[in-house]
Amino acid sequence: MFKNIYKLIIPMVTNRLFILSFVIVMMFSTLVVRLYQLQIIHGEEYQRNLKVTVMRTLPLPANRGNIYDHNGKPLAINKVAYTIKIDPSITVANLNEVLLRLIALLEKHNEKQVDEFPISKEEPFVFLFSSLNEEKRWKEDMNLKQDLTATDVFNYLRKFFDVPTELSTSEAHKLLSIRAALYVQRYKAYNPITLAVNVSKESVIAIEEQDDYFSSIFIDIDSLRYYPEGENFTHILGYMRGIDDKELEEYKQYGYVRTDVVGKTGVEKLEELHLSGKKGERVIEANASGKRVSEINTITPINGNNVFLTLDANLQEKSMEVLVENLKAVLLSKLNSGEITLKQLFISMVKSNNISIDHIMNAQESTTQYTIKKLIVNSMPNLAMAQNDDREKAKEIITNAIQGDVLSSKQMVLCLYEQGMITCDDDDLRNIKNNIMAPIQVVREKITANEITPQATNLDPSTGSVAVVEVNTGAVLSLVTYPSYDNNMLANNFNYEYYKKLMDDPTTPLVNRPLSQGKAPGSTLKMATAIAGLESGTITTSTKIQDEGIFTKAGNPAAKCLIYSRYGTTHGAVDVVKALEVSCNYFFYETAYRMSHGVNGNKLAGIEMLDKYLTLFGLADYSGIEIDHFKPQIASPENSQEPWQDGQTIRAAIGQSSNSFSAVNMAKYIATLANGGTRYKLHLIDKIVDTNGNEISKTTPIIEEQLNMDPKNLEAVYKGMLAVTSGSQGSLRKIFKDFPIQVAGKSGTAEEGKKRSSHTWFTGFAPYDNPQIAVVVMIPFGESAVGPASKTAKEIMATYFGLNSQMETEVKQ
């Protein structure tokens, strides 16, 4: 019997069909059991958990409002552009390979990768953060120990992200920039990360053609912040960047989050809440790994408001242009006279790193830079393999070689060419090498062509500022800072290397000079001293004071009149009009001394009276301009660490001592003087308008003080200022000769040290008989026979009153 059963079963077991059927039945049974567990037993629990974890609300940024000048010319706008992004929610097995291939593609198409990796690109590595708080926050986000150095972090991240060892430091840096950004976002996989902005259509096509390979890479269209006027308005407009902890605390009540960008400086910061608009939101469904599954709902954002400034873009552009041209004129004059030598110029450029040590140390054989490199390596053999160590020592070696004629001016000119600072065609290059074109000729031509800028030389003068104000409203028409920088380099894609270069530049291009650089005003303060003397009754418009050359009444060292110091002569007997015309120091020494000794028992009466009028003219407080700026300082016993003496009073009366004012402070003073004593609060914001053109706010002139000065006293001061530009002995008569509009002006110089030139100022208003604008130009360490401050002011006035275009028309006719 058993044999029969065995014979029956064996064929069934060995039958393939039976085996397959049995397996299918078992699998299906397992599936049914599992589905029962998931849907019946645990279904409600899983469904509940799913709903809790996958709903994500993503902010939709509003289009930022634009910023315009007074006439509606755009200064800050949004530019629609292609951006390349990576979706962190899409897992890629060979991520490093994909990213390196993308980086190569970007480089091939000359695109700039977004690089916010806060470590320098070359060794020795340094952090590029602008603050310690930034460094601390980044290290926390990257899960790094706070005591790690930049080198420690770089080396650690190379290993952590499995960066191929064969990659160069530069290539590794580019890869780490992306990997670090992805790591910071590791808990927000549904937020894409931008890899490149404002890319070309060719790059877009190249990526789309490799869509299968670049599965996590996609093209988006974004609104980028763009500043079409470049460096002319940088310090006024500011720039945008990611929000920091302090700003987040300030703005969180308005719905800001850690991933937002905000205005960091200037008008972008001042009007952040108006410009930013109201964010919308998009509700998405994402799976447990963070990958977006579907879109649930969208709330459309409300675009930001537009801000109109009081500035005139054309006047601003012209002011910058003429300021730079006059700085160049002084530089060329000093080169031609021998006051500055080529050696001094090249040494200064090396010390300020405008001749780059890094470029020299990476030079190839058969170049002039390689010759310089060998000098350094021979002096510092240990640098042969570590090319970027000890830059200061390398600079010293080069400067000593220039000074000792080991390096010639020709070699330094060729070095400038090799570093791309100057351009030369083949003929010029051949002429330079064959000594047909002298180095001084090349340098002069390149300064004239603006290839070698005053900023690049870092020689006096290499900086300056301009302020132009409407006399009868307090509206600011122009605020110029030189040198400046390109805020496009810091917006959208913050360039750490560029920012560090700005920070290290000895000409301090980040400083907003007309608002934040205080200097002694020199003789431009004499009008205020005159008003103080006249209004207090210390002198009258007919009072004459005999200039004796040396003023001996106020102790030692005795103060001298400038004409006596230079030529050993005096101005003779002068009244207030003549004293202003010839800028007689002695007259104002005596006026201040009389104010000090005209009140019995009060030796401080003179400085107190002077300070009273400086305060009335607005020189003791902020100007009113809405963006951050410098608070001026008047010379006062309260600010002195020593007992106040008559010598300090008389020097304060001619704009020396501890007086310290910016160009905009002085512009407010001159505007108040010009309009007869109505002191307006200065303002930069004209109006704010919504996207439909509706006016939200409008700035109206605000009167801070009415000085109520005697018209006769004002008239005397006005006549003295007019005589400065048109009198027979006026110091500016040659500059303003044949100028078709009468100008009331005053120049001034102020010494800061014996080793450098004095600061030079121009202050004035025009037209004389119906003042409209006050113009102030300040050039630190810029005293020169060229008269750069006054010439700059003259051209600014010509632009404002349309004289340049009128003269051009007459020439064409």
KOLFI-992247 format. One record per residue (C-alpha): x, y, z. Coordinates in steps of 0.001 Angstrom, whole numbers, padded with zeros to 6 digits, always signed. Layout:
% KOLFI-992247
XYZ...
This chain:
% KOLFI-992247
+000000+000000+000000+002723+002439+001022+004574+001676-002146+001516+002704-004152+001148+005970-002216+004853+006712-002632+004623+006111-006362+001658+008482-006478+003196+011384-004442+006697+011464-005885+005612+012502-009379+003442+015239-007887+006273+016665-005760+008720+016661-008589+006270+018306-010914+007520+021866-011558+004087+023284-011915+003103+022020-008514+006185+023551-006892+005569+026939-008519+001930+026884-007467+002866+026034-003923+005325+028961-003740+002773+031411-005127+000152+030289-002624+002609+030756+000255+003667+034236-000932+000109+035344-001456-000808+034081+002007+002076+036072+003532+001016+039196+001636-002587+038854+002807-001457+038488+006408+000862+041542+006092-001822+043668+004482-004235+042650+007210-001745+043778+009835-001019+047088+008074-004555+048046+007147-006768+046416+009750-004680+046031+012886-002273+049052+012551-003880+050972+009681-005432+053751+011744-002205+054283+013701-000043+054495+010560-002474+056812+008836-002487+059148+011829+001303+059218+012032+001588+059852+008295-000623+062915+008497+001389+064318+011391+004816+063951+009810+004465+064699+006098+002603+068005+005930+005137+070770+005264+004490+074498+004876+007107+076197+002699+007395+079989+002512+006990+081635-000900+009075+084820-000983+007456+087978-002303+009127+089975-005047+011186+092591-003253+010286+096207-003893+012538+098293-006142+014591+101320-005151+014610+104371-007450+016255+107766-007558+014171+110938-007374+013429+110827-011099+012420+107168-011180+015720+105744-012392+016080+102181-011037+018881+101677-008529+017923+098288-007064+015699+095908-009003+014790+092255-009309+016236+090409-012260+014616+087212-013495+017295+084630-014203+017933+080913-014569+019320+079261-011463+020687+075767-011017+019512+073966-007902+019821+070583-006272+016951+068712-004662+018326+067137-001454+015309+064844-001217+016516+062800-004203+019102+060268-003091+022115+059920-005366+024521+057042-004803+027508+058652-006536+026867+062208-005290+030494+063392-005409+030869+062213-009013+027669+063980-010042+028687+067220-008352+032192+067187-009826+030726+066644-013285+028355+069565-012704+031214+071791-011511+033183+070944-014661+030152+071792-016801+029752+075162-015062+033411+075999-015579+033222+075018-019228+030396+077524-019730+032117+080228-017624+029443+080130-014949+030140+081117-011350+029346+078493-008773+027617+079708-005621+030428+079468-003110+029493+080316+000448+031982+077925+001959+033498+080175+004651+037094+078989+004323+039707+080540+002044+040357+078784-001254+044100+078484-000777+046420+077548+002050+047083+078703+004690+043365+078297+005318+041529+081005+007231+037891+081484+008103+036146+084216+006115+033350+085021+008537+032563+088664+009209+031902+087962+012902+032593+085382+015599+028849+084761+015932+028718+083721+012282+031556+081254+012835+029935+079822+015949+026572+079357+014254+028082+077686+011176+030127+075262+013261+027012+074362+015215+025081+073750+012000+027934+071603+010699+028185+069691+013996+031808+070766+014441+033784+071532+017580+034128+075250+018217+037909+075127+018761+038734+073700+015331+040872+075881+013068+040062+076479+009410+042722+073949+008411+041309+071406+010859+037811+071878+009444+038926+071664+005820+040860+068449+006355+038122+066906+008491+035406+067661+005912+037510+066205+003090+037456+062887+004921+033904+063192+006189+032498+063721+002692+034860+061197+001049+036388+063819-001230+038775+062028-003626+042355+062447-002479+043583+063147-006010+041600+066388-006174+043566+069609-005824+042829+071983-002960+040901+074248-005324+038787+071403-006710+038130+070043-003232+037042+073498-002085+034383+073686-004809+033017+070273-003910+033046+070970-000177+031122+074185-000763+028160+072152-002055+028495+069237+000347+028595+071586+003341+025509+073463+002119+023663+070150+001728+024749+069046+005184+023482+072243+006808+020088+071526+005192+020083+067863+006182+016921+068169+008280+015078+070098+005570+015370+067800+002581+012415+069468+000873+014295+072792+000563+016355+073019-002655+019856+074514-002587+021080+076959-005205+024314+075964-006940+024639+078707-009562+022709+081894-010317+022085+083898-013458+023313+081127-015752+023181+081200-019540+020675+079375-021704+023524+077271-023076+024251+075971-019579+020580+075189-019047+020459+073178-022269+023659+071307-021381+022199+070215-018049+018835+069281-019500+020562+067117-022113+022035+065078-019248+018832+064976-017242+019132+061251-016497+022576+061663-014985+021716+064863-013116+018572+063389-011565+018778+065583-008447+019708+068761-010363+017032+071018-011790+016656+074424-013411+014554+077097-011738+013678+080706-012549+014372+083055-009649+014145+086748-008916+017650+088018-008117+018587+091361-006585+020497+093514-009038+022076+096958-008682+022353+098438-012192+024332+101522-011121+027143+099443-009631+029584+101175-007326+028030+104638-007563+025302+103854-005031+026685+100866-003126+027077+102518+000276+023641+104097+000115+021721+101054-001098+023607+098386+000848+023130+094716+000013+021217+091608+001105+022392+088452+002792+021174+085590+004960+019595+086607+008241+021703+086282+011410+020590+085442+014943+020203+089045+016065+018168+089966+012997+016053+086853+013336+015155+087867+016878+014217+091343+015611+012218+090209+012582+010599+086964+013732+007452+088838+014775+006982+089651+011086+007196+086021+010012+010898+085845+009138+012655+082481+009400+016275+081359+009471+016454+080777+005713+015392+084346+004809+017657+087010+003360+017486+090591+004625+019005+093988+003934+022319+094209+005740+023240+097857+005256+021962+101078+003708+018451+101523+002377+018051+097762+001953+018320+097474+005739+016484+100702+006582+013379+099841+004547+013501+096056+004951+009897+095724+006102+008574+097893+003264+010732+096291+000581+010250+092670+001597+006480+092488+001067+004412+089698+002570+005424+086109+002031+002980+083545+000710+003156+079864+001422+002939+076488-000246+001706+073450+001648+003226+070199+000393+003024+066540+001232+006390+064845+001749+007294+061282+002587+009300+060212+005618+012609+060935+003868+011504+064457+003041+010821+063974-000655+007974+066096-001982+004965+063981-002946+002331+066540-003880+001259+070159-003476-001741+070752-001222-002314+074515-001241-000683+077808-002259-001147+081349-000890+000189+083967-003319+002740+086389-001817+002220+090177-001840+005063+092070-003496+007080+094641-001570+006708+098400-001796+008950+100609-003920+011232+103186-002319+012102+106479-004011+015191+108362-002832+015934+112086-002991+019137+111326-004894+019719+112327-008502+021387+109372-010244+022970+111501-012991+024426+113938-010466+025686+111038-008356+027388+109428-011345+029008+112693-012407+030128+113458-008847+031905+110107-008640+033470+110590-012064+034905+114054-011407+036099+113108-007929+038126+110210-009347+039435+112343-012211+040714+114975-009785+042321+112354-007548+044090+111060-010658+045160+114588-011522+046877+114981-008149+048561+111602-008525+049850+112454-012006+051005+115883-010812+053014+114291-007996+054546+111747-010385+055502+114455-012855+057049+116659-010170+058937+113796-008550+057051+114185-005267+056066+110545-005810+058538+108164-007441+057813+104962-009306+059548+103078-006523+057165+104540-003972+054177+103690-006158+055182+100049-006656+056129+099601-002991+052759+100986-001940+050963+098630-004333+052890+095663-002929+052191+096608+000687+048480+096994-000012+048497+093633-001883+047241+095271-005068+050279+093589-006561+049294+090127-005452+051801+087985-003556+049665+084908-004240+049898+085465-007994+053646+085882-007751+054084+082701-005729+052036+080740-008272+053901+082152-011277+055122+079972-014114+058642+079916-015464+059621+082396-018202+057529+085169-016554+058681+088268-014735+056686+087168-011710+058728+083960-011588+061873+086076-011243+060297+087819-008268+059205+084472-006869+062804+083208-006971+063919+086230-004942+061431+085291-002244+062187+081572-002293+065946+082205-002150+065453+084373+000927+062914+082018+002482+063726+078450+001334+061018+076961+003524+058427+078660+001346+059318+076616-001701+056559+074107-000962+054234+076329+001046+053734+079154-001367+051241+081244+000586+052862+081296+004020+054255+084448+005580+052942+086978+003043+054178+089951+005032+057743+088691+004936+057423+088123+001199+056169+091690+000763+059161+092978+002694+061555+091082+000430+059922+092574-002682+059833+096146-001341+063501+095931-000321+064327+094627-003797+062481+097549-005402+064153+100069-003100+067591+098583-003751+067117+098411-007547+067257+094608-007522+063834+094790-009143+063521+097469-011818+060491+099597-012642+060277+097787-015976+059967+094453-014190+057237+095842-011954+055321+097169-014958+055536+093721-016553+054365+092227-013272+051277+094478-013405+050625+093263-016945+051002+089592-016002+048589+090024-013106+045998+091598-015392+046053+094998-013704+047003+096753-016925+046507+095868-020571+049126+096059-023311+048976+095153-026978+051843+093292-028608+053547+096471-029807+053425+098116-026361+054665+094951-024700+057554+094714-027117+058395+098409-026594+058385+097990-022817+060677+094954-022953+063036+096685-025362+063177+099883-023271+061537+101926-026020+058575+102815-023776+059696+104061-020362+057948+102667-017257+056900+106168-016138+055172+106661-019503+053307+103381-019119+052211+104233-015568+050997+107701-016585+048990+106267-019470+047426+103563-017309+046484+106050-014579+044884+108281-017192+043017+105275-018630+041858+104335-015104+043585+100949-015259+045771+101979-012340+043293+103657-010019+044054+105956-007074+042664+103198-004853+045101+100656-006315+048120+102893-005630+047124+103466-001991+049031+106766-002187+047792+110116-000903+045226+111059-001984+043360+107863-002798+040004+108500-001113+037308+111162-001047+033690+112037-000420+030987+114338-001755+027709+115594-000307+025178+117736-002195+022075+119024-000400+019041+121085-001393+019317+124292+000576+015588+124837+001127+014385+121301+001870+017227+119272+003383+016890+116698+000592+020165+114939-000198+020942+114965-003928+024300+113199-003952+026419+111180-001522+029608+109839-003066+032189+107541-001521+035486+106700-003162+036734+104029-003230+033587+101984-003411+032760+098342-004099+030289+096287-006128+027354+095225-003962+026305+092804-006725+029229+090680-005528+027632+090339-002095+023971+089992-003047+022432+086649-004114+025778+084843-003884+027869+086272-001059+031476+086252-002228+033550+085621+000895+036889+086074-000881+035787+089427-002327+034528+090564+001073+037802+089602+002744+039701+091580+000124+037545+094606+000907+038177+094137+004612+041949+093951+004066+042135+096927+001679+043977+099807+003431+041841+102348+001546+038819+100993+003487+036270+100797+000639+033571+099541+003041+033482+102898+004849+030624+105232+003876+032829+108325+003844+030380+111242+003448+028387+109875+006385+030993+108192+008572+034448+109690+008016+035052+112585+010370+037939+114984+009835+038895+118438+011074+037223+120993+008751+040013+123563+008666+039164+127025+007346+035709+125949+006147+034594+126512+009771+035538+130200+009662+032064+131267+008541+030611+129812+011752+033313+131554+013795+032509+134806+012008+028786+134414+012769+029555+133637+016427+031715+136769+016696+029211+138986+014882+026060+137715+016595+027662+137909+020054+028716+141502+019420+032385+140655+019832+033063+142131+016393+030970+144047+013851+030931+144012+010072+033218+147069+010103+035680+145778+012716+039230+145597+011399+041926+143483+012987+045610+143973+012276+047270+140730+011204+050600+140585+013023+051598+137186+011667+052212+135518+015032+049426+135388+017627+051139+135512+021018+048179+136081+023374+047118+132435+023728+050288+130842+025082+052906+128664+023459+053441+127366+020921+052254+130622+019391+049765+130287+016543+050684+131733+013174+048815+133059+010192+049349+130772+007211+050688+133536+004974+053289+134359+007615+054372+130729+007904+054776+130419+004156+056022+133809+003049+056858+135790+006189+054260+138464+005366+050849+139414+006790+047417+140408+005498+047509+143798+007211+044287+145231+008651+041282+143165+007534+037550+143101+008225+035410+139964+008259+034768+140023+004496+038449+140322+003671+039390+137813+006359+037202+135201+004684+038468+136094+001213+042144+135664+002127+041464+133096+004898+043321+135130+007514+043903+132878+010520+044997+135812+012679+041620+137543+012334+039787+134493+013641+042361+133869+016396+041727+137383+017654+037931+137068+017315+037901+133845+019354+040283+135357+021932+038051+138400+022363+035026+136132+022845+036987+134334+025577+037964+137530+027409+034891+139675+026854+032969+138138+029763+034431+138788+033198+035508+135726+035076+034605+133175+032364+037668+131991+030492+035554+129438+028644+033198+132042+027184+034919+131932+023800+034670+128183+023223+031156+128171+024703+030015+130849+022262+031657+129058+019332+030123+125731+020348+026732+127392+020678+026789+128370+017004+028311+125119+015838+025402+123409+017580+022889+125786+015995+024351+124992+012573+023800+121278+013239+027432+120317+013764+026954+118732+017203+024436+116043+016307+023375+113571+013639+022382+115052+010301+018965+113380+010157+019822+111107+007240+018010+107846+007797+020816+105318+007326+023579+104689+009871+026206+107402+010102+028801+109180+012201+027953+111564+015042+030110+114697+014698+032284+116049+017451+032801+119698+018254+035886+120933+020076+034713+121391+023639+036039+121371+027201+033638+118481+027818+035536+116372+025269+038979+117353+026522+041009+115279+028953+043079+118310+029986+042138+121766+031337+040911+123918+028470+043262+126699+027358+042981+129753+025118+045270+128049+022627+042676+125353+022074+039911+127915+021602+041707+129902+018930+042645+126730+017029+039084+125439+017250+037992+128741+015689+039892+127923+012483+038593+124339+012294+041435+122559+014067+041615+121215+017644+039266+118237+018177+036587+119317+015696+035612+116309+013586+032903+116429+010925+031892+114348+007923+031016+115790+004531+027294+115500+005216+027640+117330+008562+029338+120172+006737+026706+120164+003985+023975+120682+006605+025932+123594+008079+026463+125246+004688+022815+124736+003670+021663+126353+006923+024001+129275+006331+022950+129651+002686+019192+129823+003314+019544+132443+006022+019436+130266+009120+016703+127658+008641+018190+124346+009680+016454+121438+007965+016698+117830+008991+018490+116118+006126+016693+113221+004491+017401+110552+001903+013977+108891+001564+011606+110777-000717+008544+108518-000747+007308+104934-000546+004866+103640-003137+003058+100307-003352+003021+098096-006448-000175+099767-007668+001391+103219-007570-000359+104345-004418+001738+106628-002214+002145+105120+001237+004335+107833+002726+005999+111060+001623+008842+112850+003394+008145+116537+003957+010865+119020+004950+011347+119235+008708+012708+122434+010265+014878+121657+013274+015929+125189+014178+015519+128805+013096+018715+130710+013855+017320+134254+013433+020640+135851+012522+021055+139534+011728+020777+139935+007918+023723+142380+007962+025945+139759+009563+024823+137125+007080+025445+139495+004192+029018+140117+005341+029731+136389+005496+028135+135855+002088+030284+138618+000571+033387+137046+002050+032506+133652+000533+031792+135228-002854+035151+136996-002685+036833+133613-002159+035730+132539-005656+035772+135902-007452+037671+138499-005369+041030+139905-006404+042762+137886-003677+040323+134986-003433+042032+131630-002998+039671+129970-005518+039434+132802-008057+041479+130945-010692+039362+127801-010423+036041+129660-010721+037242+132190-013267+034665+132591-016068+032228+130272-014311+028848+131621-015464+027167+131254-012064+028280+133140-008967+029413+130766-006246+029869+131411-002528+032661+129135-001427+035366+128399+001089+038241+125967+000920+040008+124531+003901+042978+122421+004884+043466+120526+008112+046670+118883+009258+046513+115412+010803+050205+114580+010899+053553+115954+009835+054354+113031+007533+051287+113297+005298+049552+116036+003324+046746+117976+004971+043121+117153+004314+041515+119426+001766+037903+120654+001752+035551+122675-000378+032286+124022+001020+029942+126342-000812+026544+127119-002276+025120+128376-005545+023743+130460-007094+024975+133247-004832+021877+135442-005155+019351+132563-004936+020928+129546-003232+019640+126157-004370+022326+123639-003451+025106+123278-000911+028143+121299-002080+030852+119800+000110+033876+117838-001092+036400+116325+001298+039642+114646+000221+041764+113213+003043+045478+113966+002723+044685+115690-000569+046239+119151-000256+047670+120051-003645+048165+122979-005988+045816+121093-008322+042909+121998-006030+041088+118653-006307+038247+119392-003872+037354+122778-005384+037618+121551-008975+035382+118605-008148+032793+120937-006607+032883+123211-009645+032127+120319-012033+029325+119088-009776+027723+122536-009855+028123+122679-013616+026304+119359-013894+023498+120366-011560+022818+123627-013401+023107+122002-016833+026202+123948-017812+028083+120934-019169+025371+120048-021679+024951+123725-022524+028665+124115-023229+028683+120897-025267+025805+122240-027351+027637+125529-027944+030757+123640-029070+028707+121537-031517+027093+124675-032948
